[in-house]
């Protein structure tokens, strides 16, 4: 037997939300050894906020629905730039994923016979969104944590907490592991692995407080980008149409409210104008999110969402979380009053570019969940993100299972080879500890977010984008020179350059796409242009940012 | 208003009290207040002395992740859903949860919750469907944030060495309702690490941010003996 075959394959997964947990379980099920790393337990992951549901055409589907129809809706919703083959896999694989989630104990909402209920969701020709009340993500996380625990007991999954991603170990286009900042030891720690899976979620920090978690900041994608990993479709940022402003953040009002019949309107001369229905007909309130947000913005009016007609009893039964949230944070009783809503940043269609097997342009480095860009094209349909998280996790695990073990000699020497990078990182952290400054890194994050909200809003133009680029370029030029308040978590300062580079790459991608498509709306190029009917790819070479279109489908195989 | 915080620089350093002044806004939550204190300006205590930034844990800011559990005016609660309008008087006192080791300021290590669930093998293994009449209860139990508020307030829970508390009892109920083959084993663990130690003060039910009907979980677990 070759000595390589003696060792169990070791997989390092960064991030423990739905994608990371699912991938850990899938790898463990295939006999691989997994280290699952995250700063906090899975209960804190953004996944728990996912409300509405998860799409799948089950055997018990609505009449006339089919997997073909799910594929078509997804591609069309994404404005025809998502890879056909990967989307086919996603939709065809969906029923099996739902059965799997049910089997590991997810409490889906069912009828009296145990058949999973479906609700209508935006941009879909049929009711195919399976759900667990209005806390689908949370219910899935609970069952995944339990299932992962089973493999923890068997010693196949090892969970590590208080660990912040620092950088990947990459040499000559191959990934050998990653480095973390261990908050318990206040030191950098290297973990070698045969494959690394990034599952760190979206890029919220670019915009400050979004509907999501403050823990999803995009740093991992930004840092990997600086290490040569290509990013894709960054300009496509989903503004969710219905969010509620509160004193501490913008809160998501689930699409489930419109799925249950909720109507959008504004008031004019004391009369309600149901503008979505007037413009798009009966199903107007359930148009894809990009279209609803754009249309709301174009009215220039205060918009309201009405669900009162459902009655308190049905509201409490079907969308209790929405009822509780509005009452608690805004004092609004949605069974009696309409909800004041406006669009806000919610989801990033763009992210780490991955091929159909979820591998990046670096060998043995994978990305899954929201941080990866693959299925959603220029706009994501509600209910497809949870699906992408659990489906992509399985695809990655299957691909990793087939990949070869890292050469044993190399595996043993990883630490020695990358030692000088670690030393450099440590020196920098030490320097930070000596700082006498009272300037917090958070100020730069806040300024960045303010710029991005202004310059990369729902409607963009060259002038705004250029201004945004100037500002970000300036922050980048000073971020490394400033000394920061050492009483902040070190992560906040060492993550700045990665986040700023990601912001710059995003602005450049938005400038490059001189057309309007899906969530990317430009007032100076209002039409869709076939010349741009491809994903955009951005890479970082010797300090230069290079944007191109993937016309050859490099990432669609 | 006056904000009094029990601070601690690191797991091994000595805790101390520090006071701040904050312009009261009744619609703000304790979490929002901490954010404003930390980052509106350079942080100074109420006497004008420079103070280190206040460490606290947060993720969702809407009562759905359990990150910001702390003791607010002597009552364990989530900072992001405790509004200043509900604070009586003009002082808010913040302390870290005391039944867990402090990492820094208001950040504690609640790893013991996961550790104990792991030790007791709290998982389904083989799923059993049905029980649809119990749907609401299962759904509710599965909403547990593992935030630790129920353990903080519990008169029986100390450090989790033997008695695991309400968070554990609710997970046990989920296993018993959904597992085809682990019921017996699960019941044994429940008896050893919950039933024998619970004095039914039910203070856990009062503080639960998800309003999980722990009493119903206990009743069903006891019946299933």
Interface residues (C-beta under 8 A of the other chain):
Chain A: X40 X41 X43 X44 X45 X46 X48 X49 X102 X103 X104 X105 X107 X109 X110 X112 X114 X132 X133 X135 X138 X139 X142 X143 X146 X147 X149 X150 X152 X153 X159 X161 X162 X183 X209 X213 X214 X215 X247 X248 X249 X251 X325 X328 X329 X438 X440 X442 X443 X446 X485 X487 X488 X489
Chain B: X25 X27 X28 X29 X31 X32 X35 X38 X39 X42 X50 X52 X53 X55 X57 X58 X59 X60 X61 X62 X63 X64 X65 X66 X67 X80 X81 X103 X109 X110 X111 X114 X117 X118 X121 X122 X123 X124 X125 X127 X129 X130 X132 X135 X138 X139 X142 X143 X144 X145 X146 X147 X171 X174 X175 X178 X179
